[in-house]
Amino acid sequence: MWKDIPPRSVFLLVLCSFIKEEETANGNKKQTQESARPTREQIAASIRDKAGRPSEDAKNDAMHRTQKPSCMEAIYNGRPYTLTGPSISIFHPVFQTFLTRLAQPFKNTDYSRDDFRVADALLHKAAQYYPSKADRRFALGHLFTHFLGSGVLGGAVLDRGGHTLESDGSLPVICGLYDVVELGRWVMCKALTAMSNGLELLRQVSCMPAFLIAISGPSISISGAIYLDGVVSGRLLTSFPMVPPTASRKVQAGYPSFRDQHVGQLVHTLRVLRQCLDELDVYYNQLKQPLDSPLLPAPHFHTFTPPSSGPVQLRYLERIHPHSALDPRALFLAEASGGSLKQQPTTCIVKFTTQYGKAAHELMLSQDVAAPLLHCAWEPSVGMWVVVAEFLDEPEGAAPSAEGLDRLRKALAMLHEKGLVFGDLRAPNVMLDKEGHPRLIDFDWSGVDGEAQYPGSLNVDAGFPKGVKHCDFITAEHDRIMLKKYEKSFRQAE
């Protein structure tokens, strides 16, 4: 056979996943990728089997080897950028609660004198040098225990599928689904604990929220972590200096010095953390198997109240990007019911985003060229914009009508007259109904003309106007160019 092959032949070996069609929760067809990503339990088993000692796994060479999207044991903490996961605050409110309380003003009279004395001693002890890690832990352990509870810096033994591992510290939690589970306070231990044998049921119903405390030299950082299809971590407090910084602002009344004010800030930080840890205790203790929830873990935002209406309930059905729960694009298909909605549940899209052009969306909706909104507001419990819009089902082979394009042109001109821009008028953000009327979705980049800017992660080769670079300002002219390209794409297809 090989002798019959012409010389200088090129052989291509193509590997692809099997594609099959299945129905979405609302009966529409979609394409899914067979075995595109392992199951949650397969991922948990892989992390459990490959993990080593936290002190070794956290070293630079180990992180360089494992912190890649292709590694199931990678921690989605934004390092590198391609390992940016969804916001942890979407899946449990305790992290946003921590940030909100931490930012609230307080007085030195809000906390006990014992708290101040222990925190003062903690600053003194943390600033010292110690001959060994064990000596440092011994010196600081009882001081942290005062604020956070027994065991926070005590060694804890974790079961790693037949192997044992000692963590730097953990606190016991009573879980309504089990007896007692240990939740590690260090990111590597969090990964191992979340993967432990016997916690399959907990992984199915909970994102397993936990706080992570890192004590590195004379500073403390606090992060939050959850488990979806892997560990996702988000920084909550970048660094709290245990050596007071140089005085730079007026000392608050009641404090004798800038250092004493810094002690007060440490007390406030640790007490807020303790409150949130106590609330997590309650959460785990009351955790039960939900009776009817097709998507778990699901966002904790479940209710909103429109003007002149009763509460509307959300039931999450699936992710819009089902290949991975770790996708930073937090889009969900859901059913909305109650309030002024009809008795039949309304299929909708729920989007969590850090920025949204509400004014632009509402203006375009008034001209009937945007997806109908059920809810659009900044939600403090999530720390993000939550946008709930009716699901638009574009017919296969749909093309814009002349009337629909004319309506879109006029609406876009009106938007520009108001000094606003849309920002991303590419075909995926234009949905067509059965009459060929276009409706815009995704107003994330919308804003004031010449003030709104393209993101730093912009793919300049994805069909944007010629010459546009990441971080450039978005202009009305860009919108007009993109609309012409959209119209031209359909004329060429005819």
C-alpha positions, 0 to 999 in steps of 0.5 A: 500500500505504502509504495503506491503513495506519491512522494512528498505526500502530506498526511493529516490526522484529524481528531474530533468529538462526536457531535449530537443533537439534543433538546434544551430544557425548553424543547429547542434543538442544540448541538452538544459535544459528546464527552467534551469535558469529564463529569464532576466526579471524574474531575474530582477523582483526577484532582484527588489522585494527582494532588501532592503536598500543598507546600510542594504544589504551591511552588512556582515550578508546580504551578507553572506545570499545572496552571493550564486550562488543559489540566483538570487540577488547575485552580481558576484564580485568574493566574494566568488570565486564561484560568479566570472562572466565574465570580464566586459571588454568583453561587453564594452570597457570603463572599459579597456579604464579607466585602460589604461588611468589611467596607462599612465604617466602624468605631473603636467602641464597636468591639471589646477591649479584649479584641483590641488587646489580642489584635495588638499582640497579634501585630507584635507576634506577626512582625517577629522572625521565627526559627521555624514554621512550627515556632511561628504557628505556635506563637500566632495560633492561640491569637487567631483562635480568639477571633476565628475559633479553635483549630484555625492554625492547628494541623488537620489530617485530610484523607486523599483517597488512601493517602493522608495529608496534614493541612495548615489548619481547618475548622469543622463544619456540621453538614446537613447531608453528612456528619462532620466535614473539614473545610480547609482554609488554604487553597490547596487544602480546599482543593483536596477537601472538596475532592475527598471521597464520600462527599459526592452528594455534597458536590452535587448540591453545593458549590462548597463555599469556603474562606481561604486565609494565607499568612505570608510573612507580615501580611494576611490575604483572604480569598473565597473558594467554591467547587464547580467542575474544579476549584474557583478562587477569588481574592477578597482582601489582597493583603492586610499588613501586619506591620502598620504602613506609614501614616498617611491620613488623619487618625480617627477620633478615639484612637491614640495613634495611627498604629492603634487605628490599624489594630482596630482595622485588624479587629474589624477584619477578623470579626467580619470574617468570623461572622461570615464563617458562622453563617457558613456553619448555618448554611452547611448545617441546613443543607438538604437535597433539593426536590426539583432543581435541574441545575446544581450548583446554581446561582443563589439569585432566585427572586426579583420584584418588578415595579408594580408587581409581586415577586418573580421566581427564577428556576435555573435550567442549564448553562448557556455554555454547557461545556464547562461550569468554569466559563467566566461568561455567566449565562444561564437559561431559566424559567421565570414565574410569578408576579405579573407574568402569565401562569405559564413560566417564561423562558428567559436568559439570566446574565451576570456581568460586571458592567451593563448599558441599561440605558442603551438597552431600554432605549433600543427596547422602546424602539422594539429592537432589543430583547425584552427585559424582565429585570436589569439591576445592580444586585448587592448580594451578587456584586454584579449586574443581573440581567433577565431577558426573555429568551429569543429563539431565532429560526434556522436560516432566518434573514433580516427583513428590509423593514426590520433593518430600517427599524434598526438603522433608525433606532441606532441613529436615535441611540447615537443622538443620545450620545450613546453607543452599542459597542458590539454589533456583530451577528451573534449579538443580533437575534432575528424573529420569524418576521426577520425583525432584528433584536439586539442582545448583550449591551455589556460594552454600551455606554457614552460615545467616546467614553466607553472603551473596548476591553483589553481582551478584545480579539481584533480579528473577530470582525471589528472595524479596521484599525480598532485596537483593544482599549480603544474608545468605542464610537458611533462610527464603529456602530455604523460600520458594524451595521453595514457589515452585518447587512452586507453579510446577508446580501452576499448570502443571497 
